[in-house]
Amino acid sequence: MVFSGAAAYAALAGPFFRIECIDARVPESSRDAVARAVPLEANLLLFDTSEVTRVVASDPLVDAVTVDKVLPDTVKVETSLRTGLVRVRAGDQYFEADREGVAFRAAVGDELPLLTGVPPISRPGEMLEHEAIHTSALWLDALERYDVPRVVKIDYLGEGACNLALEDGRLIKLGDTREVDRKLAAAEAILAHWPGDMEYVDVAVTSQPVVGQTPAPEPEDEGPESPDGAETADQADSPDGRVVTDAQL
């Protein structure tokens, strides 16, 4: 027992197991913080890895971090990085946000759909509204099963409802997140077979999908106003949209 105690003391106080190497597989933005948090020449066996974990995990780019002690002399740090799901506005630029709702870096290009209907982001690391990002992820994941044009914008309307703007200029009005596959299957069929002048398809009510054109804003101060409660002939004959029947698909 005396020998074991002496051997343990020699391992802790002697020249063995000193930290000589930091194997840090981390973003460039975390490297200086790792270097400050790992004292070279300190005893590897006594080294507390919690501070390294904390400083690396605080980097908005980092999704997960692991810190290991590798005998005889190495601290190994590995990370997985966040993947962008949507873009969100941040002043005069845009940030990428992942499916957890963390805005983690400035967006380059416009490959990710723009999420609107949420407050703008002021700095990396901020969190988006949970319901908005959850709804976006649900629809984007489901869309991979359907042949529709690329989504360029998600307009979140609250309480799980949203509209999708497509790269060809058309709009899908989805309503809430009930009957996801029925809604997307209906939208796919209508987009594929309806004439190109259709500007939107509304599948919020799956039993009565509606297609139509977005009405132009009414001109101001042009001609006399209609009597209260009355419609002009053009208004009465030009409904905003029309119901699509199974026979039309």
N, C-alpha and C positions, 0 to 999 in steps of 0.2 A: 504493500500500500504506500509506503514511503517512497519507493522507487517510482510508482505511478504518479504520485503527486509531484515529484521532482521533474518527471518527464513532461507533465502537463505545464508546469511553470516554465520550463525551458522552451516549450513550443510557443507559449504566449509572450514571453519576455525576450526570447532570443532572436536571432536573425532569420528564423524560419517563418514561412507563411506571411512574409511582408508583401503588401500590394505593390506590384511593379508594372502591371498592365491593365489598361481599361479598354475593353472591347465594347465600344458603344455604337450600336446600330440604331441610330436615332436621327431625326431631322437635323439639318444644319442649325436651326434655331435653338436646339437644345444642347448642343455640344459644349458650349462654355459652361452652362449650368451643371452638366454632368462632371466636367473637370473640377469645378469648385466643390462639388459634393463628395468626391472620392479622394481622400487624402492618401497620396502615394507614400509608401513606406509604413503606413499604418498596418496593424495586424489584421490579416484577412479574416481570421476566425472570430475576432471581436467586432468586426465592422458591422454597423447597423445600416441595412440597405433601405430603410424607410424614407430617409431624406432624398435619396436618389429617385426612388419611386415617386415621391411627391413632386419634385421639381420637373421631372419628365412628363408626368401625367398632367401638369398644369399647362403644357404647351397645347394650344387649340388644335394643332395638326394631329396630335396623338390620340388614338382611340383606346389602346391598351398598352401596358408596359409590364415587362418582367425583368427582375434583377436577380442574378445568380452569382454565387461565389464559386469560382472554378479553381480548385487546388492545382498548383501550390500558391499562385500569386496573382490571379486575375479576377476582376469584377466585370461580369458580362451583362450588358444592358441591351434588350431587344424590344422593338416596338412594332405595332401595327398602326397604320395611318388611316385617317378618316377618308371616306369616299363620298364625293358630292352627289346629292340627289336632285337638288334644285338650286337656283340662284335667288337671292333676295337683295333688295335695294339697300345700299349703305351710303347715304349722301349722294354724291355724284358718281358712285361706282357700284359694283355688285360684289356680293360675297357668295361663296359656295356654302351650302348647309347640308349636313348628312341626314340620314334617316332617324337619328336621335334628336334632330333639331338644333344641333350645334353649328353655328356659323364659324367656319374655321380658317378661311383664307380668301383673298381677293380672287374673283372669278376671271379667268382668261377665256375670251370667246363667248359664244352663246349656245354651246352644245347642250347645256342643261336648261330645262324649262324654267322660266321666271315665275316665281310664286308671288302673287299679289294678294291684297286683302289682309296683310299682316303688317304690324309696325316695322319701320325701317330699322336696320341694325346700325349700331354706332361703333362697334369694335369687335375684333375676333373673340370668340369664346362665349358670346351671348347666345341665349337659347330662344328659339322660335316657339310660338304657341303650340302646345303638344297636339291639340286636335287638328290644327292646320297641317302640320307635317305628317301626322298619322294618316290623314285623309289623302294627302298627296302621294305618300308611299303606297297606299292601298290601290289607288287607281293606276299609278305607273307600273306597279308589279302586274296587275291584271291585264293591262294593255299589251304586255308582251305576248299574250295568247291570241291577239286579234290583229288583223291587217288593216290598220288605219294610218293616215299620215302622221308624221312626227309631231308631238305636242311641243309647242314653243312657249306656252303660258298656261299657268293654272291660276284661275281667279277664285280664291277661296271666299265663300259667301257666308260662312258661319254655320255652326251646328251640323257639320259634316257635309254641307252642300258645296259644290263647286262647278265651274264651267271650264272646259278645256279649249284653248285656241290652238288650231292646227297650222302647220307650216304652209298649207295651201290657202289659208285665209278663212277657212270655215270654222264653225264653232260647234262644240257638243255641249249641250246643257244637260247635266247629269242628275241634278237633285242630290239627295242624300246618298249614303253608302249602302242602302238596301238594294238587293237584287243586282249586284255588281255585274255578274256575267250576262244576265238577261238584257241589261241596259247596253252593255258594250256589244253584244251580238246584234242587237237591233241597230245600233249606230253604225256598225261595220256594214251591215246589209244596205242601209239607206245611203251611206256615203258612196258605196260601190255602184249603186244603180240609179240614183236620183240625178236629174240634170245638174250641170255644173253651176247654174245660176243660183242654186240654193245656198244661202249664207249660214244657216244654222239647222241643227237637228236637236230637238228637245225630247229626250228619252226619260225624263224624270218620272213619268207615268208610263210604265212599260206596255200597258194595254192600249195606250193611245199616243204613240210617238207623233210628234208634230215637226214639220219642216217649214221653213219660210225665209224671208229676208228681213234684215234688221231695218226698221223704219227710219227714214231720214228725219232729222230734226225739223220741227215745224218752223217755217219762216216767220220772222217777227215784223209786225207793222206793214203787212202787205194785204191791202184790201180790207173790206169791212169784216168784222167778226161775225160768226154765226150766232143766231139767237141762243140764249142759254138753254142747254140741254139738247140742242139740235146738232145733227151731223150733216156734213156736206155729202153730196152724192159720191164723191171719190172715197171719202172715209168709209162710207157704208159698204162700198163695193170692193174694198181692198183690205181684207183681213190680214193681220200680221203673219199668220201661219196657217197651215192646214194639216189635218190629221192624215197620217199615212195608213192605208189599209194593207192587209196581207196580200191582196190581189195586185197591189201596185209594186211589190218587191219582186 
